[in-house]
Amino acid sequence: MESTCTSPRKLPPSPTTYGASRPPPVILFLHGFPELWYTWRHQMAALSSLGYRTIAPDLRGYGDTEAPESADAYTSLHVVGDLIGLIDAVVGGDREKVFVVGHDWGAVIAWHLCLLRPDRVKALVNMSVVFEPWNLKRKPISMFKSFYGDDYYICRFQEYGEIEAEFAKVGTERVLLEMLTYRNPGPILLPKGKSYDDPVSLPSWLTEYDVKYYVSKYEKSGFTGPVNYYRNMDRTWEMMGAFSNAQVKVPVKFIIGDQDLTYHIPRTKKYIHDGRFKSHVPLLDEVVVLKGVGHFLHEERPDEISKHIHDYFLTF
């Protein structure tokens, strides 16, 4: 594990000391694709036992949460609005803050939550996806096409209904297995006519029960809602133009696996370590790179991630 950090903070009381007169601190967990609230089951159990109140919603369009029919209703601004409503409902008032933990798409939404409403976030532990400021020359879909070509999964997700039809032929379980067991630090490519005949072995951290839970929810709600997040990447980029050069001014700890495909997106590794990431997130306290760990790091190393979260939030 590699870690870079700044000076530590003075420790406040442990969450386990909070009583009736002092409500427990709230942690809001934000999942990615193709996941659900369930991806945080280990962290929720561990941190609840330490005195935190843990909240992990299915994001808009996922699982048991409503899925608007309009494909345009899945920009980051829509989802941040959902989260502000949830924070209001959970902690009450318009000045209360929560801790936030994000991964994958949840990390993207967490960055935007902190950028747009830093007044509601006490501190953030984010995983896998870095914050990069709005850039006129980096429109997302054209950028990814230039990196990886038209078969890159994000590019294949753009045409409404097309990938859903392919997934329907392949089957929900097989699609989820392909995604959840992906361990190659290279890009996910989904060429048309891709064969799915090779056997898939479950990693030690993913059980048959876990797979069945995911399958039961995705068979009920489908893939359209989750895929619509990708279809709105360019639209979100257009809407965020007013935040060009804006910084994320919330305390942050960032964690990534060295085998995570996001760590190997062109220019990302250098960006994380050459000071530019810190310049855009000035309250970035620590960057942790976990050796030999892939994309689903919070499931692959649940106890280690829970400890990272607790150790960081304990300083506030």
N, C-alpha and C positions, 0 to 999 in steps of 0.2 A: 504494500500500500504506500502510495506517495501522498504527502499532504503538505500544503503550504498554508500558513495561518498568520494572523496578526496578533496583537496583544490580547490576552484574555480579559473578560469582564469580571467584576466582583460578583460573586454568586449570591442570588437572592434566596429566600427560603425554598426548600424542596417542595414540589407539588403535593407530596404526601402530607404536608403540614397544613394544607388548606382545610378549613372547616366550614360550618354553616354560614358564618359571617363573612367568609372570603371564598367565593365560588372557585371551583377548580379551573385552571387554564384550559382553553379549548384548542384542539388541533383539528384543522380541516384538511383532510386528505383528498387529493385530486388524482384520479386514475388516468391511464392512457389507453391506447388501442393495441390489441383488441381485448380490453379488460373491462372490469366493472368495479364497484366498491370492494368486491371480494378480494381483489388483489392486495388490499391492505390488511387482511385478516390478522396476520402475524403482528404487525405493528400496532394495530388497535388493541389487541389483547395485552401486549407487553406494556404499552404506554398507559392504558387504562389502569393496569395494576399498580402503576407508579403515581397515580393520582390525577391524571389528565382526563378531561372529557374528550372523547374522540368521535369525530363525525366524518363519514365517508359516503357521499352521495353517488349514485349512478348519475353521470353527467347527462345533460340534455341529449335525448335520442338514444340513450343506452339503457339496457335492462328494463327496470321497472319505472323509469322516469319517462314523462311524456315526450313524444317525438313530433314536433311540428312538421306538417306536410311539406311546406315550402323549403326547397333546398337552400334558399337564401337566408334561412333563419338560424344559421349555425356559425356565424362569425364569432370571433373572440369577444366582441362587445356584447353580443347576446348572452354568451355563457357567463361573462363577468357580471352582467346584470342578474342572472340567476343566482350567482354566488352571494352577491350583496343582499339579495332578498333572503337567502338562507342564513347568512350571518345575522341579519336583523332578527330573524325568527328565533335563532338559537341563543344569542347573547343579549338581544334587546338593545334598544337605544341606537343612536346613530354615531356614537363615538367609541364604542367598545371595539377592541381589537382581538384578533385570533392569531394563533400560530398557523402556518400553512406548510404543507408538504406536497410536492408535485412530482410526477414522473411522466415522461413521454408527452402526450398531448396535455396531460395535467400540468406538466412543467410549463408548456407554452401558455396555458391559461393562467397559471400562477404568475408568470412574468407580467402578463398584461393586467392582472388584478393589482399587482404591486405598482405598476406604472400608472394605472388609472385611478386607483383608490388606495394609496399608501397609508391613508388615515385609518384603514380597517385591518392592517396587517402588522402584527408585532414583530415577527421574524419569519424567515422562509428557509426551509431545507428543500432544495430542488435537485432533481436527478435527470441525467441523460441529455437534456436539451438546454443549450446555453442561451443566454439573452444576447441578441445582437440588435443594435439600434436600427431604426428604419433607414433604408438605403434606396435611393431612386434607381440605382443600377442593379438592384438585386430583387427583382420581382420573382416570387418564389417558384412558380411552375417552370418558367423559362430557365431559371437558374438550375433547377434540378435536371431538366432536359439536357442542358449543356454539360452537366456533370456525368450523367448516367444514360441518357438516351430515352426514347419513348417507352421502353419496357420497364422502366423504374416504377415501382408500385404506386408511388404518389401520382405519377403521370398517368398511369393506367386507371386510376380512380376518378379521373376528371369527367369522363362522359357519363351522364346520368343514366343509370340502369344497366350499363354494359357490364361492369364488374359484378353487380348483383346477380345477373343472369349466369355468369361464369361460376360464381360461388355456389349458386343453386345446383348446377350440374355436378360440381365437385362434392358438395355436401358440407353442411355446417361443421361437423366434427373435424373433417379433414382440413378444412380451411383454418380452423382455430389451432389445430395441431401444428400445421405448417408455420403459423405465425408465432405461437407460444414457444416452440422448440427451436426457433431459428437461432443459431449460435455463431454464424459466420460474420466477422466484422465488416465484410463487404456489403454492398447494396442488395436489397431485395428486388429481384427482377421477376416480373410476371408476364412473360411473352404469351401472346395468344396461342392457344393449343398446348400450353405447358402440361407435361405429364405429371401425374400425382401417384404413380404406381409404387414408388420406393417406400419401404416400410418406415414408420416413424417410431422411434423409441422415446419414452418419457424420461426426462431428466429426473434426478432424485428429488428435486424440489416440487415437482408437479405430479399429483396423484390422479388416479382414474376418477376419484370423486371430484377433484377440482375440475377436470375436463368436463365431466357430466354436468356440473353446475353451470359452467360457461355455456355449454351447448344448449342446455334447457332455456337459458335466457336469450341467447341469440336466435334460437329457433322461434321464440315467441316474438321478439321485437325486430329481428332482421339486422342487416348490415347497413341499410341506407342511412340511418341517422348518424352512426359513427363515421361512415365514409363522407358524409356531407361536410364534416370538419375540413377534410382535405380539399373538397370542392370550393371551399370558401377561403382558402389560403390567399389567393390573389385579391379577393374582395376585402379581406381583413387588412391586407397590405395597403390597399388603396385608402381605406378608412383611417388608417393610422398615420397617414402622411403628416398630420399636424404635430406628431410627436417625434419628428426628425430631430436627432441629437439629444433627445430626452434621456435622462439617466433613471435607473431603478434605485430609489433611495430608501430601501428597506434592508435591514441586516440579513445577510444571506450566507448559507453554507451550501456549497455545490459538490455533488458526488456523482462520479461516473465510473463505469468499468472500462478497463483498457481493451476489452474485447467487444465492447458495445459498438454497433454499427454507427451510432451517432458520433462517436469519438473519432471515427475515420472518415467522416464527411470532409471533402477537400477544404483545407485551411482551418478547420475547427481546432485541431490539436494545438497548432501554433497560436491561434487566437486565445485559447485558454491560458497558455503559459507565457506569452510574451508581454503581458501587461495590459493588453487592449480590453480583455474581459473585465478586469478590475477597473479600468478607466470608465467603463459604461455602467458598472455596478459598484460605485465607490465604497459601499458598505459590505462588500464581499469579504468576509472574515476568513474563509477557508475553502480551499479546493482539495478534494480527496479523490485520488485515482486508485480504484481497487484492482489489484493484479489478478488476472485470470478470471475476471467476472464479465458476464455478458450484459445484455440489455435489461433483463428483468432482475436487476441486482437486489431489489428489496424482497424478492421471493427466493432468489438463489442464496442470498446471505441475510436472512431475516433478522437474526439476533444482532449481527453487526450493524445493520442499518438502524434498527431500533435504538441501539446504544448511541450511534451518531446523532440521531434525532434528539434523544433525551439529553445527552451531554451538551448539545448546542442550546437547546431551549432552556436548560437549567441556568444559563448565564443571564437570563432576562428577568 
